[in-house]
Amino acid sequence: MSQESEPTRKALYERARQQEIAGRSRMSKAELAAALERSSPEEPAPEAATRFDTFKRLAEAVADGEFVLRPRALTGFERRRHVRQTLREDHRMRIADGSEEAGAKFDQLSDSLFSFFRGTALLFYRDMAGDDAWMPTVLALGDVHPGNFGVMPNVDNVPIFSVNDFDEAYYAPFTWDIKRGAAGFMIAAETEGELKRKHQVKIVRRFVQGYSETMQRLAREGTEQDEEMRHDNAPKLIRRLFEDADEDRAEWLADDYLDETRSGFRPTRKLVPVSSRRDEFQAITDRLIAENEIDVPERARVQGKHGMRVKDVAIRLGQGTASLGLNRYYVLIEGPRRDGTDDLIIEYKQARRSALSGLVPPSAYEMDAHAERISHAQAVHLIRGDLFYGHVEFESHSYLSRERAPFRDDIDLDELSKREWRDYARICGGVLASVHALSDESGKVDYDIEPAIVNAIGPPALFAEDMVEFAIEAADRVRRDHALFREDHARGAFTHLDWVHR
């Protein structure tokens, strides 16, 4: 049975809770399934509602040019119900599990308009279902906003600046990333930068101009495979970020992660050691290396060993916005010195279906595997990126892997001046164009993408104003949706699901 159709233990547990099966919290997945089968063989438990297929048909109709009602046209109670249903559906496993982090995520979304935007990509893209079907397709990042660019390690463990979150990556019209990014910069400039609308518009315009100008240059020069933003070639604003992010590995490990003996993780509010699972994660890590054909560097090997030695394992709590409430593990890898000063940390993060899945116009490039899709995007967008980016299956879930590095960091948006906001937006627009341009070299796109995008953009000034107008409307809609969400959240709307009773 496929992963998509096989129920998880969380889903089985929720059904067991609905049927009040005694001892359910101590049961394994197989025991839960057997107990459910015994308890109600003729009356299956209700299922959580999903409108995935409905929106897939909507996207196909829009892409075919049919004139149909889109949810962005809804108002009043109908829009409230759409927002509520979409967020319940997007978080159905976390709500069903009764996860404390699910509640924490909804609190976070309620507290901040920018967090609400970041954590509700499915809601945003359902308003765009099927749009721009005639536009060139790229491997889109899927969740472009000013917080998803930053410093991270490349294949040589050298810090670079680029896109840094591939969870929603999907093959889609190139305009989808620009529209998401334009709305994201407008909202962040308002909430994090406390800037007025006229300054927000200038920032969005700079973001789009940065994209258009870089794509035009790459169409002429074709140098996208050779471009990498490092400290020695970065603009002044990004050079400062490199310098702020620079930290000694031994100090980083001691200050943030290791216990006083440097032999394992230090328990904190957000880090819960599970040392009893060390052997289990050693096997998972060995499998990750083999299945992803990772060439383990010397800095990750203990003398005389070809693989990596797992020292400790911890559960990481309270990280991310969209992914808050999903499983996340930190695995401590022993370094060559064997004294805890040069250890590595590999993160295993539970992957899920992209918010763009079933909503983009149909194309030949779609791929719906979870962590494999994400590691594919990282390999395309960062052709010399993090060596430990990969994917592996365990606990009946798909997990992506990546290295946590002492210099992994992003910019402090609330410290940017008006001019720095404009400069940063232009830089990010250029970086987005650079990763889009790799969709044909290392991705699945089978035609020269840069001239196609330049042609699709048309007059750059007109394209920029179209994106500004889109961003204004989208930001206003997000603000209205946030108000509806806050009211519903206060009334307990996201503590249970929409069940289909048959």
URGICOR-V167484 format. One record per backbone hydrogen bond with DSSP energy under -0.5 kcal/mol. NH is the residue of the N-H (numbers start at 1). CO is the residue of the C=O. If there is no record, write none. Layout:
nh = [NH & NH]
co = [CO & CO]
This chain:
nh = [6 & 12 & 13 & 14 & 15 & 16 & 17 & 18 & 19 & 20 & 21 & 24 & 26 & 27 & 32 & 33 & 34 & 35 & 36 & 37 & 38 & 39 & 40 & 47 & 49 & 55 & 56 & 57 & 58 & 59 & 60 & 61 & 62 & 63 & 64 & 65 & 66 & 68 & 73 & 74 & 78 & 79 & 80 & 81 & 82 & 83 & 84 & 85 & 86 & 87 & 88 & 89 & 90 & 91 & 92 & 95 & 96 & 97 & 98 & 98 & 99 & 103 & 104 & 105 & 106 & 107 & 108 & 109 & 110 & 111 & 112 & 116 & 117 & 118 & 119 & 120 & 124 & 125 & 126 & 127 & 127 & 128 & 129 & 130 & 131 & 133 & 135 & 138 & 140 & 140 & 148 & 149 & 150 & 151 & 152 & 154 & 155 & 157 & 160 & 161 & 162 & 164 & 165 & 169 & 170 & 172 & 172 & 174 & 176 & 177 & 177 & 178 & 179 & 180 & 181 & 182 & 183 & 184 & 185 & 186 & 187 & 188 & 189 & 190 & 191 & 192 & 193 & 195 & 199 & 200 & 201 & 202 & 203 & 204 & 205 & 206 & 207 & 208 & 209 & 210 & 211 & 212 & 213 & 214 & 215 & 216 & 217 & 218 & 219 & 220 & 221 & 222 & 226 & 227 & 229 & 230 & 233 & 234 & 239 & 240 & 241 & 242 & 243 & 244 & 245 & 246 & 252 & 253 & 254 & 255 & 256 & 257 & 258 & 259 & 262 & 266 & 267 & 268 & 272 & 273 & 274 & 277 & 278 & 281 & 282 & 283 & 284 & 285 & 286 & 287 & 288 & 289 & 290 & 291 & 292 & 293 & 294 & 296 & 300 & 301 & 305 & 310 & 311 & 312 & 314 & 315 & 316 & 317 & 317 & 324 & 326 & 329 & 330 & 331 & 332 & 332 & 333 & 333 & 334 & 338 & 344 & 345 & 346 & 347 & 348 & 349 & 349 & 350 & 351 & 357 & 359 & 360 & 366 & 373 & 374 & 375 & 376 & 377 & 378 & 379 & 380 & 381 & 382 & 383 & 385 & 386 & 389 & 390 & 390 & 392 & 394 & 397 & 399 & 400 & 401 & 402 & 404 & 408 & 409 & 409 & 413 & 415 & 416 & 421 & 422 & 423 & 424 & 425 & 426 & 427 & 428 & 429 & 430 & 431 & 432 & 433 & 434 & 435 & 436 & 437 & 438 & 439 & 440 & 442 & 443 & 445 & 449 & 452 & 453 & 454 & 455 & 456 & 457 & 458 & 463 & 464 & 465 & 466 & 467 & 468 & 469 & 470 & 471 & 472 & 473 & 474 & 475 & 476 & 477 & 478 & 479 & 480 & 481 & 482 & 483 & 484 & 485 & 486 & 487 & 488 & 489 & 490 & 491 & 492 & 493 & 495 & 499 & 500 & 501 & 502]
co = [2 & 8 & 9 & 10 & 11 & 12 & 13 & 14 & 15 & 17 & 16 & 21 & 23 & 24 & 28 & 29 & 30 & 31 & 32 & 33 & 34 & 35 & 36 & 500 & 498 & 51 & 52 & 53 & 54 & 55 & 56 & 57 & 58 & 59 & 60 & 62 & 61 & 66 & 70 & 71 & 75 & 75 & 76 & 77 & 78 & 79 & 80 & 81 & 82 & 83 & 84 & 85 & 86 & 87 & 89 & 91 & 92 & 93 & 94 & 95 & 94 & 99 & 100 & 101 & 102 & 103 & 104 & 105 & 106 & 107 & 108 & 112 & 113 & 114 & 115 & 117 & 120 & 121 & 122 & 123 & 124 & 125 & 126 & 359 & 128 & 130 & 132 & 172 & 138 & 170 & 145 & 146 & 162 & 409 & 160 & 158 & 384 & 154 & 152 & 229 & 150 & 148 & 148 & 166 & 140 & 138 & 170 & 136 & 173 & 173 & 174 & 174 & 175 & 176 & 177 & 178 & 179 & 180 & 181 & 182 & 183 & 184 & 185 & 186 & 187 & 188 & 188 & 189 & 196 & 196 & 197 & 198 & 199 & 200 & 201 & 202 & 203 & 204 & 205 & 206 & 207 & 208 & 209 & 210 & 211 & 212 & 213 & 214 & 215 & 216 & 217 & 218 & 223 & 224 & 161 & 228 & 230 & 230 & 235 & 236 & 237 & 238 & 239 & 240 & 241 & 242 & 248 & 249 & 250 & 251 & 252 & 253 & 253 & 264 & 259 & 257 & 265 & 271 & 315 & 271 & 313 & 274 & 275 & 277 & 278 & 279 & 280 & 281 & 282 & 283 & 284 & 285 & 286 & 287 & 288 & 290 & 289 & 294 & 297 & 298 & 302 & 308 & 332 & 332 & 330 & 272 & 328 & 270 & 315 & 321 & 323 & 348 & 314 & 346 & 312 & 330 & 331 & 344 & 309 & 335 & 333 & 404 & 331 & 402 & 329 & 347 & 400 & 327 & 398 & 354 & 356 & 356 & 363 & 369 & 370 & 371 & 372 & 373 & 374 & 375 & 376 & 377 & 378 & 381 & 382 & 153 & 386 & 388 & 401 & 399 & 397 & 394 & 392 & 349 & 390 & 347 & 345 & 405 & 151 & 407 & 411 & 412 & 413 & 417 & 418 & 419 & 420 & 421 & 422 & 423 & 424 & 425 & 426 & 427 & 428 & 429 & 430 & 431 & 432 & 433 & 435 & 436 & 437 & 438 & 438 & 439 & 447 & 448 & 449 & 450 & 451 & 452 & 453 & 454 & 459 & 460 & 461 & 462 & 463 & 464 & 465 & 466 & 467 & 468 & 469 & 470 & 471 & 472 & 473 & 474 & 475 & 476 & 477 & 478 & 479 & 480 & 481 & 482 & 483 & 484 & 485 & 486 & 487 & 489 & 488 & 492 & 497 & 47 & 499 & 500]
